[in-house]
Amino acid sequence: MRLRIKLSPTLSSHTEAVNGVDWLNTDEGITISDDHLIKLWIMDKMESMDLSIVNVKEKIFPTSLQLSNHSLREATSKQTNNPLKSSNTKISTSKNFSEIFLVTTSDGKIYLLNLNGKLEKIVDAHHGATIMARWNNSEPGGAGGFASCGEDGCVKIWSKNGMLRSVLAQIGKPIYSLDWNGDCSKLVYCAGDECFIKQLNVQSSPIKWRAHTGLVTCLGWSAVNDQILTGGEDCRYRLWNGQGRPLWSSAAYAFPISSVAWSHNGTMFAVGSFNLLRLCDKSGWSHSMERPNCGSINCLSWSPDCLQLIGGSASGQLLHAHIVEKRLIWEQLEAIQINRRTINIRDLSSEVVRERLETKDRIIKMEIGFNYLIVATSKQLYIFSAKNWNTPIVNDLREGSGLVSLIRLCEKCFLLVDSSSVQVLNYEGKSICNIKISSFGEPFNEQTAAIANDLVVLRDKTQHSLIHLFDPQNGRVAGDGEIKHLSNIVELCVNQCGGIVDRRIIFLDINGDCFIALVNRYGAPERIQKIGSLLSCLTPNNSTNMMAALQDNQKLLVNLLTLSKLELGDNSELTKGSIILSFIGNIITIRRADGSLFIYYIPPLITALINSTQHHQWEKALRICNSAKEEFLWATLAGLALAEKSFTIAEICYGQLKEAEKLVPLAELRSQPNPQLRSFQIALFGGRLREAESALLKSGHFFRAIMLNLSVFRFERALELALNSSERQNNGNKEHLDTVIGYRQRYLDLLGHSETNSKFLKYLSQVEVDWPHIFEKIREDNAKDQRQWAATTTGGTLGIPN
């Protein structure tokens, strides 16, 4: 992936340095320069026209420019009449021309202007130059106001109309740059060689650290990945996390870094210097480096589709760059975007098969998978099939819906997300359903949206601890509804194989803890279960119910049905910052922190074993394990056998693993005729105490449920069950209360403690502990089970064949 750069011709360029640039939409931009002119641009033609400002008599020397509502901007194909026209150029844009934009100047003022050229207000903001102002995009339309910084060392917060709200910071040296975090609750700013993070509405000292050995000249804070990017006079750019901890530092270049900018999706950033423009991945490594002959690049801005970049140079020329040679791989298919409207397809298994695909309009988004290539342009949607690349299905996108921002594929359908809708389509181009969800908030990305054949999973746009589940056939809520978590969720995925019963949602929270959740609980008391800590890059397999992840820079393979884990190989080849790109078949593709690709082949026996168990070919699965003689295969087969209730196979596996303590309960499971008690024993064998207790209560075994809680020292729960049992049976004597009090007293006596819990003190004087009577009740409960077993062996109805 690299940038293809075009510079504006001299006739249409500014005559002095360009200090501010921004986008009106994906086709048009705006610039401001020291020649006191504001220009509107058509990017394809590199044509410009001057925007005259009404009622501004003095000449201004600008330092920055930004349009309002930047992160929520929608670029559509709808054309509106623009009052700004010239004889040679006509700017037609979907922007609202009454929209206010900010211009900061060297005399300490902030100009609030609109695109009609009308001056809304002039604010005397700072002593000395006002260096930068940035909109607060927490509310639509710029209602959140804006922040500014200047040479007087102040950071000030303003309302949308330019009224001063507060002075956030006052330090004794000029502040050269600032930016908001994703939810606009924090500001980062730089002064000298230090950076500061200040939280709004909290009376606390800012986080401060030394970022560069020289002056920090520019910075940016990604709203998506919460990383801070800085550039300095030490000729380096550096990455930091949201708390100011270092993530990456570049090598020193020949000249100081003059500008940096994050793409809106947080996947890459651009760095500008003298005659240098570098495109970098979010991890810090460089995709490409270009050397335009334009002098220092003073400012940079990404387009809303994250495919184009404009920059203002010291020579007065406007730099326009767009991304080319984007590469996607699925199994043996490789797709490369060679220019704005052309894609090359290559079959890696054959040098003969090559295709060249062209679209009418500029390509916005493309995704390959399951032998299909989905391409979204600014006006149309193309569905290419690997069976016949020359006859794609072409659909017109709905006018006014905005640009396609995300495409997610599964075997039978795909998810299409734009700025105003979320819809599911099949590979024939027919819309299956539209999912109704709020359009306000953080947009969906690959980490917050997933799809399977029978499930769509979306993280809530504003409440990040909430996951929504939808049925792709009708757009209604699927399963047991939304999943609520205690912490914010940063990443999620869903397995691709099996039916809705086998479907699992895996998500990662902000603390690095990984959880697995059921779509339908089916009576299970616990819907969410923790499966690991310090995980990242959750990647499900396309053909089996396995997931690859990274745990402390180690490759980890997880079976999503049995939750068995396997560490793959040595972790010496991985470094901090490595990510998993794909997990297709037996191949895991990893990109290391330096940008190099690493391919890992998992043992094919794992896939063969899982496929055998899915088709209930247990003898074949045993042969695979016997031939390989690997413990992880026996452990995987044991878990799969238990999930399918094949206890004989599970006994063989645990015998091979030399885990004799598990053979006795498995033998009891095989001989248990009561289905409710068998469910209890299965849950207990898996360590799921709440599910085991629920099975006992449903089958009427209240006393055994009490004894289960006593055996794991859950005395308060045992007391609650004893009281509930007496109420159910209308027994005023509370027959099981003496059992709970007795075992509680025995436990405290062994520890040498006295009773202090008020719940037990209430009944301590009312109950006489008679141990012979307690033991007699235990014997009666066991005899009851024996009678049930005898009834089933003589023709009863509770027997279950093994």
C-alpha positions in Angstrom: 0.0 0.0 0.0 1.4 3.4 -0.9 0.3 7.0 -1.8 0.0 8.4 -5.3 0.6 12.1 -5.1 -0.5 15.0 -7.2 0.5 18.7 -6.7 -1.7 21.7 -7.6 -0.5 23.7 -10.6 1.1 27.1 -10.0 -1.8 29.1 -11.5 -4.4 27.7 -9.0 -2.1 27.5 -6.0 -1.5 30.0 -3.2 1.4 32.3 -3.4 2.4 31.9 0.2 2.6 29.0 2.7 -0.6 27.0 3.3 -1.3 26.7 7.0 -4.8 25.1 7.1 -6.6 22.4 5.0 -9.8 20.5 5.4 -12.3 18.5 3.4 -15.8 19.7 2.4 -16.6 16.1 1.3 -14.8 13.3 -0.5 -14.3 15.4 -3.7 -13.8 18.9 -2.5 -11.5 20.7 0.0 -10.8 24.1 1.5 -7.4 25.8 2.2 -6.1 29.0 3.8 -2.8 30.6 3.4 -0.5 33.5 4.4 -1.5 35.2 1.1 -4.8 36.1 3.0 -6.9 33.9 0.7 -9.3 31.1 1.3 -9.7 28.7 -1.6 -12.2 26.0 -2.4 -10.9 23.0 -4.4 -12.2 20.3 -6.7 -9.7 17.5 -6.0 -10.0 15.5 -9.2 -9.2 18.4 -11.4 -7.1 20.4 -9.0 -9.1 23.5 -9.8 -9.7 26.2 -7.2 -11.7 29.3 -6.6 -11.4 32.1 -4.0 -13.8 32.4 -1.2 -14.3 36.1 -0.4 -14.9 37.0 3.2 -17.5 39.7 3.9 -16.8 42.5 6.4 -13.1 41.6 7.0 -11.0 44.6 6.2 -7.7 43.7 7.8 -5.4 41.1 6.3 -5.1 38.0 8.4 -2.2 35.6 8.8 -3.8 32.2 9.5 -2.3 29.5 11.7 -5.0 26.7 11.4 -8.4 25.9 9.9 -11.0 23.3 10.8 -14.6 22.7 9.8 -17.2 21.8 12.4 -18.7 18.4 12.9 -15.6 16.8 11.4 -16.0 13.3 12.7 -19.7 13.1 11.8 -19.4 14.5 8.3 -21.4 12.7 5.6 -20.3 12.9 2.0 -23.0 12.0 -0.4 -23.6 12.0 -4.1 -26.4 14.5 -3.8 -25.6 17.8 -5.5 -26.9 21.1 -4.1 -26.7 24.5 -5.6 -23.7 26.5 -4.5 -23.8 30.2 -4.5 -20.0 30.3 -4.9 -19.3 30.2 -8.7 -16.7 31.5 -11.1 -16.5 31.5 -14.8 -14.2 28.5 -14.9 -15.0 26.5 -11.8 -18.2 25.5 -10.1 -18.0 23.9 -6.6 -21.0 21.7 -6.0 -21.1 20.0 -2.7 -23.4 18.3 -0.2 -22.1 20.4 2.6 -24.4 22.9 4.3 -23.0 26.3 3.3 -24.1 27.9 6.6 -21.8 25.6 8.4 -19.3 27.4 10.6 -15.6 26.8 10.4 -12.7 28.1 12.6 -9.7 30.1 11.5 -7.0 31.0 14.0 -4.6 33.9 13.3 -1.3 35.3 14.4 -2.8 38.3 16.1 -4.6 36.2 18.8 -8.0 36.0 17.2 -10.4 33.2 16.2 -12.6 33.9 13.2 -15.9 32.0 13.0 -16.8 31.9 9.3 -19.3 30.0 7.1 -18.9 28.7 3.6 -20.9 31.5 2.1 -18.1 33.8 3.1 -20.0 35.4 5.9 -18.2 36.4 9.1 -20.1 35.1 12.1 -17.9 36.4 14.9 -14.3 37.4 15.8 -13.1 36.3 19.2 -10.1 37.8 21.0 -8.8 34.5 22.3 -5.1 34.8 23.3 -2.3 37.2 23.9 0.1 36.6 21.0 -0.8 34.2 18.3 -3.7 31.8 18.5 -2.0 28.7 17.2 -4.8 26.1 16.9 -8.5 25.5 17.6 -10.3 22.2 17.4 -14.0 21.4 17.5 -15.5 19.2 20.2 -17.5 16.6 18.2 -19.2 15.0 21.2 -22.5 16.6 20.0 -23.6 17.0 16.4 -23.4 20.3 14.6 -20.5 21.6 16.8 -22.8 22.1 19.8 -20.0 20.9 22.1 -18.0 24.0 21.3 -14.3 24.1 20.6 -10.9 24.4 22.4 -8.0 26.7 21.5 -4.3 27.2 22.4 -1.9 29.9 21.9 1.5 31.5 22.5 0.3 32.8 25.9 0.4 29.2 27.3 -3.3 28.9 27.8 -5.8 26.2 26.7 -9.3 27.6 26.6 -12.7 26.1 26.1 -15.3 28.0 24.1 -19.0 27.6 23.2 -20.1 27.1 19.7 -20.9 30.8 19.5 -17.5 31.9 20.7 -18.3 32.5 24.4 -15.5 31.6 26.9 -16.5 28.7 29.1 -13.3 28.0 31.0 -9.5 28.2 31.0 -8.4 24.6 31.1 -4.6 25.1 31.5 -2.1 27.9 32.0 1.6 27.2 31.6 4.5 29.5 31.1 5.4 28.6 27.5 3.6 28.5 24.1 1.3 25.6 23.3 1.7 24.6 19.7 -0.9 21.9 19.2 -3.9 20.2 20.8 -6.5 17.5 20.1 -9.5 15.7 21.7 -9.9 12.1 22.5 -12.7 9.9 21.1 -15.5 11.0 23.4 -14.1 14.5 23.9 -13.7 14.0 27.6 -9.9 14.7 27.5 -7.5 17.0 25.7 -3.9 16.4 24.9 -1.6 19.5 24.2 2.1 20.0 23.9 4.4 22.7 25.1 8.2 22.6 24.8 9.4 19.0 24.9 6.4 17.8 27.0 2.9 16.6 26.4 0.0 17.0 28.8 -3.4 15.1 29.0 -6.1 17.0 30.9 -9.5 15.6 31.7 -12.5 17.9 31.5 -14.8 18.3 34.5 -12.3 16.7 36.9 -10.2 18.6 39.3 -7.0 16.7 39.0 -3.5 17.4 37.8 -2.8 16.6 34.1 -0.8 13.6 33.0 2.6 15.0 31.9 5.6 13.3 30.2 8.6 14.2 28.1 7.7 13.3 24.5 10.8 14.5 22.5 14.3 15.7 23.1 13.4 19.0 21.3 10.2 21.0 20.7 7.0 19.0 20.1 5.7 20.6 16.9 2.5 18.7 16.2 0.2 15.9 17.6 -3.0 14.0 17.0 -5.2 11.7 19.0 -7.1 8.9 17.3 -10.8 8.7 18.2 -10.9 5.0 17.4 -7.7 3.3 18.8 -7.0 5.9 21.6 -3.4 6.4 20.5 -1.5 9.7 20.5 0.8 10.6 17.7 3.5 13.3 18.1 6.2 14.8 15.9 9.1 17.0 17.0 12.1 19.0 16.2 14.2 15.9 17.0 13.1 14.7 13.5 11.2 11.7 14.9 7.5 10.8 15.2 6.3 8.8 18.2 3.3 6.8 19.3 1.8 6.8 22.8 -1.2 5.2 24.4 -4.0 7.1 26.0 -2.1 7.4 29.3 1.1 8.7 27.8 3.1 5.4 27.7 5.4 4.9 24.8 4.4 2.5 22.0 6.7 3.4 19.0 9.5 5.7 18.1 10.8 6.2 14.6 14.3 6.7 13.4 15.6 10.2 13.0 14.9 11.9 9.7 16.8 14.7 8.0 14.4 17.5 8.9 11.9 18.2 11.8 8.4 16.7 11.6 6.0 19.5 10.7 2.6 17.8 10.6 0.8 14.5 11.5 -2.7 13.3 11.0 -4.7 10.1 11.9 -7.2 8.6 9.5 -10.7 8.6 10.8 -10.9 4.8 11.1 -7.7 4.7 13.2 -5.9 2.1 11.0 -3.1 4.4 9.7 -1.6 7.9 9.9 0.4 10.3 7.8 3.6 12.2 8.7 4.8 15.3 6.9 8.2 16.9 6.8 10.4 18.9 4.4 9.8 17.3 0.9 8.6 14.1 2.7 5.3 12.4 3.2 5.1 9.1 4.9 2.1 6.7 5.2 2.3 4.5 8.4 0.3 1.8 10.0 -1.3 2.4 13.4 1.5 0.2 15.0 4.1 2.7 13.7 5.8 0.9 10.8 5.8 2.6 7.4 3.8 1.6 4.4 5.5 4.0 2.0 7.5 7.2 1.8 7.1 9.8 -0.9 9.2 12.9 -1.6 7.1 15.6 -3.2 9.0 18.7 -4.2 6.8 21.2 -2.3 8.9 22.2 0.8 7.7 21.6 4.3 4.2 20.1 4.6 2.6 22.3 7.3 -0.8 20.6 7.7 -2.6 17.4 6.7 -6.2 16.2 6.6 -7.8 12.9 5.7 -10.9 12.6 3.7 -14.1 11.0 5.3 -13.5 7.8 3.3 -10.0 7.4 4.7 -8.6 6.9 1.2 -7.4 10.4 0.3 -5.1 12.9 1.9 -4.5 16.6 1.4 -1.7 18.7 2.7 -0.7 22.3 2.7 2.9 23.1 1.8 5.3 26.0 2.5 5.5 26.6 -1.3 1.8 27.4 -1.5 0.9 24.2 -3.4 -1.8 21.9 -2.4 -0.8 18.2 -2.1 -3.4 15.6 -3.0 -2.6 11.9 -2.3 -4.8 8.8 -2.6 -4.0 5.2 -1.5 -3.3 2.6 -4.1 -2.0 -1.0 -4.2 -4.2 -2.1 -1.3 -3.9 -5.9 -1.1 -6.4 -8.5 0.1 -5.9 -12.2 0.3 -8.4 -15.1 0.8 -7.0 -18.6 0.5 -5.5 -18.8 -3.0 -7.1 -15.5 -4.3 -5.3 -12.1 -4.2 -6.9 -8.8 -5.0 -4.8 -5.6 -5.5 -6.3 -2.2 -6.1 -3.8 -0.7 -8.7 -5.6 2.6 -9.1 -8.8 4.4 -8.1 -11.1 2.4 -10.3 -9.2 -0.9 -11.1 -8.5 -4.1 -9.2 -6.2 -6.9 -10.3 -7.2 -10.5 -9.3 -4.6 -13.2 -9.2 -4.9 -16.9 -8.3 -1.8 -17.7 -6.3 -2.1 -21.4 -7.1 -1.8 -20.7 -10.8 0.2 -18.1 -12.6 -2.2 -18.3 -15.6 -5.4 -17.1 -13.9 -5.3 -13.3 -13.8 -8.2 -10.9 -14.1 -8.6 -7.1 -14.4 -11.7 -5.6 -12.8 -12.9 -2.1 -13.5 -15.6 0.1 -11.9 -17.3 3.3 -13.1 -16.6 5.3 -10.0 -13.9 5.6 -7.4 -13.5 2.6 -5.2 -14.4 3.3 -1.5 -14.3 -0.1 0.1 -13.6 -3.7 -0.9 -13.5 -7.0 0.9 -12.7 -10.6 -0.2 -13.8 -13.8 1.3 -15.8 -17.0 0.7 -14.9 -16.9 -3.0 -16.6 -13.5 -3.4 -15.2 -10.0 -3.9 -17.4 -7.1 -2.7 -16.5 -3.7 -4.0 -18.3 -0.5 -3.0 -17.8 2.7 -5.0 -19.2 6.1 -4.4 -22.4 5.2 -6.2 -22.6 1.5 -6.8 -22.0 -1.9 -5.2 -20.3 -4.7 -7.2 -20.5 -8.4 -6.2 -17.8 -10.4 -8.1 -17.8 -14.2 -7.9 -14.7 -16.3 -8.3 -16.7 -18.6 -10.6 -17.0 -15.8 -13.2 -15.2 -12.6 -12.6 -16.5 -11.0 -15.8 -20.2 -10.8 -14.9 -20.6 -9.0 -11.6 -23.9 -8.1 -9.9 -24.1 -4.4 -9.8 -26.5 -2.5 -7.4 -27.0 1.2 -7.2 -26.5 2.5 -3.7 -29.3 4.5 -2.1 -28.9 8.2 -2.8 -28.2 10.2 0.3 -27.1 7.2 2.4 -23.5 8.3 2.6 -20.3 6.3 1.8 -19.9 2.7 2.7 -17.7 2.5 5.7 -17.7 -1.3 6.5 -18.2 -4.6 4.7 -18.2 -7.9 6.7 -18.6 -11.3 5.0 -19.8 -14.7 6.0 -20.7 -17.8 3.9 -24.2 -17.0 2.8 -24.5 -13.2 3.2 -22.7 -10.0 4.1 -23.1 -6.9 6.2 -23.0 -3.5 4.6 -22.6 -0.4 6.8 -22.8 3.3 5.7 -23.3 6.5 7.6 -27.1 6.1 7.9 -27.9 2.4 7.8 -26.9 -1.2 8.5 -28.2 -3.8 6.1 -27.7 -7.5 5.3 -27.5 -8.6 1.6 -27.0 -12.0 0.0 -24.5 -12.6 -2.8 -27.2 -12.2 -5.4 -27.4 -8.5 -4.5 -30.8 -8.8 -2.8 -31.4 -7.0 0.5 -32.4 -9.4 3.2 -33.1 -6.9 6.0 -32.3 -3.5 7.4 -31.1 -3.4 11.0 -32.5 -0.5 13.0 -29.9 1.0 15.3 -29.0 4.6 16.3 -26.8 6.4 13.8 -25.3 8.7 16.4 -22.1 7.7 18.1 -18.8 6.0 17.2 -19.0 4.3 13.7 -18.8 0.5 13.4 -15.4 -1.0 12.4 -13.9 -4.5 12.1 -13.6 -4.8 15.9 -17.1 -3.8 16.8 -19.3 -5.6 14.1 -19.4 -9.2 13.1 -21.7 -11.5 11.1 -22.4 -15.2 10.8 -25.1 -17.0 8.6 -27.7 -16.7 11.4 -26.4 -13.8 13.6 -25.4 -10.2 13.4 -23.4 -8.9 16.4 -22.9 -5.1 16.9 -21.5 -3.2 19.8 -23.6 -0.3 20.9 -22.3 3.0 19.4 -22.5 5.0 22.6 -22.8 2.5 25.5 -19.7 0.4 24.7 -20.4 -2.2 27.4 -23.5 -3.4 25.4 -23.7 -5.9 22.6 -26.7 -6.2 20.3 -27.7 -9.5 18.6 -29.9 -9.5 15.5 -31.3 -12.2 13.2 -30.0 -11.5 9.6 -33.2 -12.9 8.1 -35.6 -10.3 9.5 -33.5 -7.8 11.5 -35.2 -8.7 14.8 -33.5 -9.3 18.1 -31.9 -12.8 18.1 -31.6 -15.3 21.0 -31.9 -14.0 24.5 -31.3 -10.4 23.4 -28.5 -8.0 24.2 -25.5 -8.9 26.2 -24.5 -6.5 29.0 -21.0 -6.4 30.4 -19.5 -4.5 33.3 -16.6 -2.9 31.4 -16.4 -1.3 28.0 -15.9 -3.8 25.1 -13.1 -3.1 22.6 -13.3 -6.1 20.3 -15.7 -8.8 19.4 -16.1 -11.7 16.9 -18.4 -14.7 16.3 -17.7 -18.2 15.1 -18.7 -19.2 11.6 -19.5 -23.0 11.8 -22.6 -24.9 13.0 -26.1 -23.7 13.7 -27.4 -21.2 16.1 -27.0 -23.7 19.0 -23.3 -23.7 18.4 -23.0 -20.0 17.9 -20.7 -18.2 20.4 -19.9 -14.5 20.8 -16.4 -13.8 21.9 -15.5 -10.3 23.2 -12.6 -8.5 24.8 -13.0 -5.8 27.3 -10.9 -2.7 28.1 -9.0 -4.6 30.8 -7.8 -7.3 28.3 -10.1 -10.0 29.7 -11.7 -12.3 27.1 -15.2 -13.7 27.5 -17.4 -16.1 25.6 -21.2 -15.7 25.5 -24.2 -17.8 24.4 -26.8 -16.6 22.0 -29.5 -18.7 23.7 -29.1 -19.6 27.3 -31.4 -22.6 27.1 -31.9 -22.6 30.9 -28.2 -22.3 31.7 -27.8 -20.0 34.7 -24.6 -18.4 33.3 -24.6 -16.8 29.8 -21.1 -15.3 29.9 -17.9 -17.1 30.9 -14.4 -15.8 31.1 -11.8 -17.7 29.0 -8.6 -15.8 29.4 -6.7 -12.6 30.3 -4.4 -10.3 28.4 -5.7 -11.5 25.0 -5.8 -9.5 21.8 -6.6 -10.0 18.0 -9.6 -12.4 18.3 -9.8 -14.2 15.0 -12.3 -17.0 14.4 -11.5 -19.7 11.8 -13.5 -19.9 8.6 -14.1 -23.6 8.5 -14.0 -24.9 12.2 -15.1 -23.6 15.6 -11.6 -22.5 16.5 -10.3 -19.1 17.3 -6.7 -17.7 17.2 -5.6 -15.0 19.5 -2.4 -13.5 21.0 -1.8 -13.7 24.7 1.3 -11.9 26.0 2.9 -12.2 22.5 2.1 -15.9 22.3 0.0 -17.6 19.7 -3.1 -19.2 21.3 -5.6 -21.5 19.7 -9.0 -21.9 21.4 -11.7 -24.5 20.7 -14.9 -22.4 21.1 -17.1 -25.4 22.0 -14.9 -27.1 24.6 -12.8 -24.0 25.6 -9.6 -26.1 25.3 -6.5 -24.0 24.6 -3.3 -24.7 22.9 -0.2 -22.5 22.7 1.4 -22.7 19.3 5.2 -22.8 19.0 7.8 -20.5 20.2 7.0 -16.8 20.7 10.5 -15.6 19.9 9.4 -14.5 16.4 6.7 -12.2 17.8 7.1 -8.9 19.4 4.9 -6.4 21.2 2.4 -4.9 18.7 2.0 -8.0 16.5 -1.5 -8.6 15.2 -3.3 -11.5 13.5 -4.5 -10.7 10.0 -6.4 -13.9 9.2 -7.1 -17.5 10.2 -8.1 -19.4 7.1 -8.0 -23.2 7.1 -4.7 -24.2 8.8 -2.9 -20.9 8.2 -2.6 -18.1 10.6 -1.2 -14.9 9.1 0.4 -12.5 11.6 1.9 -9.0 11.0 4.7 -8.2 13.3 5.4 -4.8 14.8 8.0 -4.0 12.2 5.4 -4.6 9.4 6.8 -8.0 8.2 4.4 -10.9 7.6 4.7 -14.2 9.5 2.8 -17.3 8.4 2.1 -20.1 10.9 0.7 -23.5 9.9 -1.2 -25.2 12.6 -1.1 -29.0 12.7 -3.7 -30.3 10.2 -4.7 -33.0 12.6 -6.5 -30.5 14.8 -8.8 -29.5 11.9 -9.3 -33.2 10.9 -10.1 -34.1 14.5 -12.7 -31.3 14.8 -14.3 -32.1 11.5 -14.5 -35.8 12.5 -16.4 -35.0 15.7 -18.7 -32.6 13.9 -19.8 -35.6 11.8 -19.9 -37.9 14.8 -17.1 -40.1 13.4 -15.7 -41.0 16.8 -13.7 -44.0 15.7 -11.9 -41.9 13.1 -11.2 -39.3 15.8 -9.7 -42.0 18.0 -7.5 -43.2 15.2 -6.2 -39.6 14.6 -5.3 -39.3 18.3 -3.7 -42.7 18.4 -1.5 -42.0 15.4 -0.3 -38.6 16.6 0.0 -39.4 20.3 -0.2 -35.8 21.3 -1.8 -34.7 24.6 -3.5 -31.7 23.2 -5.4 -33.8 20.7 -6.6 -36.2 23.5 -7.6 -33.1 25.5 -9.5 -31.6 22.6 -11.3 -34.9 21.8 -12.2 -35.3 25.5 -13.9 -31.9 25.6 -15.7 -32.5 22.3 -16.9 -35.9 23.5 -18.3 -34.4 26.7 -20.0 -31.7 24.7 -21.7 -34.4 22.6 -22.4 -36.6 25.7 -20.2 -39.4 24.4 -18.9 -40.5 27.8 -17.2 -43.7 26.6 -15.0 -41.7 24.2 -14.3 -39.2 27.0 -13.2 -42.0 29.4 -10.7 -43.3 26.8 -9.3 -39.8 26.3 -8.8 -39.1 30.0 -7.3 -42.6 30.4 -4.7 -41.7 27.8 -4.1 -38.4 29.6 -3.6 -40.3 32.8 -6.2 -38.3 34.7 -7.6 -41.2 36.8 -9.6 -38.9 39.1 -11.9 -38.1 36.2 -12.7 -41.7 35.3 -14.8 -42.5 38.3 -17.3 -39.6 37.8 -17.4 -40.5 34.1 -18.3 -44.1 35.0 -21.1 -42.7 37.2 -22.3 -40.5 34.3 -22.6 -43.5 32.0 -24.6 -45.5 34.6 -26.9 -42.6 35.6 -30.4 -43.3 34.3 -32.1 -40.1 35.6 -31.7 -37.4 32.9 -32.0 -34.5 35.4 -29.3 -36.0 37.6 -27.2 -36.7 34.6 -27.4 -33.0 33.6 -26.3 -32.2 37.2 -23.3 -34.5 37.0 -22.3 -33.1 33.6 -22.4 -29.6 34.9 -20.6 -30.5 38.0 -17.9 -32.4 36.0 -17.3 -29.2 34.0 -17.1 -27.0 37.1 -20.4 -25.1 36.4 -21.8 -25.0 39.9 -24.7 -22.7 39.2 -25.9 -24.9 36.3 -25.5 -28.0 38.5 -27.5 -26.5 41.2 -30.2 -25.4 38.8 -30.4 -29.0 37.4 -30.9 -30.4 40.9 -33.6 -27.9 41.8 -35.6 -28.5 38.6 -35.6 -32.3 39.3 -36.8 -31.7 42.9 -33.5 -32.7 44.7 -33.5 -29.8 47.1 -31.5 -31.7 49.8 -28.8 -32.6 47.3 -28.6 -29.0 46.1 -28.1 -27.9 49.7 -25.3 -30.5 50.2 -23.7 -29.3 46.9 -23.4 -25.7 48.2 -22.2 -27.0 51.6 -19.4 -29.0 49.9 -18.0 -25.8 48.3 -18.6 -23.7 51.4 -21.4 -21.6 50.0 -23.2 -21.5 53.3 -25.4 -18.5 52.7 -26.8 -20.0 49.5 -27.3 -23.3 51.3 -29.3 -21.5 54.1 -31.4 -19.7 51.4 -32.2 -23.1 49.8 -33.1 -24.7 53.1 -35.5 -21.9 53.9 -37.0 -22.0 50.4 -37.4 -25.8 50.6 -39.4 -25.5 53.8 -41.7 -22.9 52.3 -42.3 -25.0 49.2 -43.3 -28.0 51.3 -45.2 -25.9 53.9 -43.0 -27.4 56.5 -42.8 -25.2 59.6 -40.1 -27.4 61.1 -37.5 -26.4 58.5 -36.2 -29.9 58.3 -32.9 -29.1 56.4 -32.0 -26.1 58.5 -30.2 -28.3 61.1 -28.0 -29.7 58.3 -26.9 -26.2 57.2 -26.3 -24.9 60.8 -24.4 -28.1 61.7 -22.0 -28.0 58.8 -21.5 -24.2 59.4 -20.6 -24.8 63.0 -18.3 -27.6 62.1 -16.5 -25.4 59.6 -16.1 -22.5 62.1 -14.9 -24.9 64.8 -12.1 -26.2 62.5 -11.0 -22.6 61.8 -11.3 -21.6 65.5 -13.8 -18.8 64.8 -17.1 -17.9 66.3 -20.3 -17.1 64.4 -20.7 -13.4 63.5 -23.1 -13.6 60.5 -26.5 -12.3 61.5 -28.3 -14.6 59.1 -27.0 -17.7 61.0 -27.2 -16.1 64.4 -31.0 -15.7 63.9 -31.5 -19.5 63.6 -28.7 -20.8 65.8 -30.8 -20.8 69.0 -33.8 -22.3 67.2 -32.2 -25.4 65.8 -30.7 -28.4 67.6 -28.0 -30.0 65.6 -28.5 -33.8 65.6 -25.7 -35.4 63.6 -27.2 -39.0 63.6 -30.4 -37.4 62.1 -28.4 -35.5 59.5 -26.5 -38.7 58.4 -29.8 -40.5 58.3 -31.2 -37.9 55.8 -28.1 -38.3 53.7 -28.6 -42.1 53.6 -32.3 -41.6 52.7 -31.4 -39.4 49.8 -28.9 -41.9 48.5 -31.5 -44.7 48.9 -34.0 -42.7 47.0 -31.6 -42.5 44.0 -31.0 -46.2 44.3 -34.7 -46.9 44.2 -35.1 -44.7 41.1 -32.2 -46.6 39.4 -33.8 -50.0 40.3 -37.1 -48.8 38.8 -35.5 -47.9 35.5 -33.6 -51.2 35.2 -36.9 -53.1 35.6 -38.7 -51.4 32.8 -39.1 -47.9 34.3 -39.4 -44.8 32.1 -36.3 -42.9 33.2 -33.6 -45.1 31.7 -31.3 -43.7 29.1 -29.2 -46.0 26.9 -25.4 -45.4 27.2 
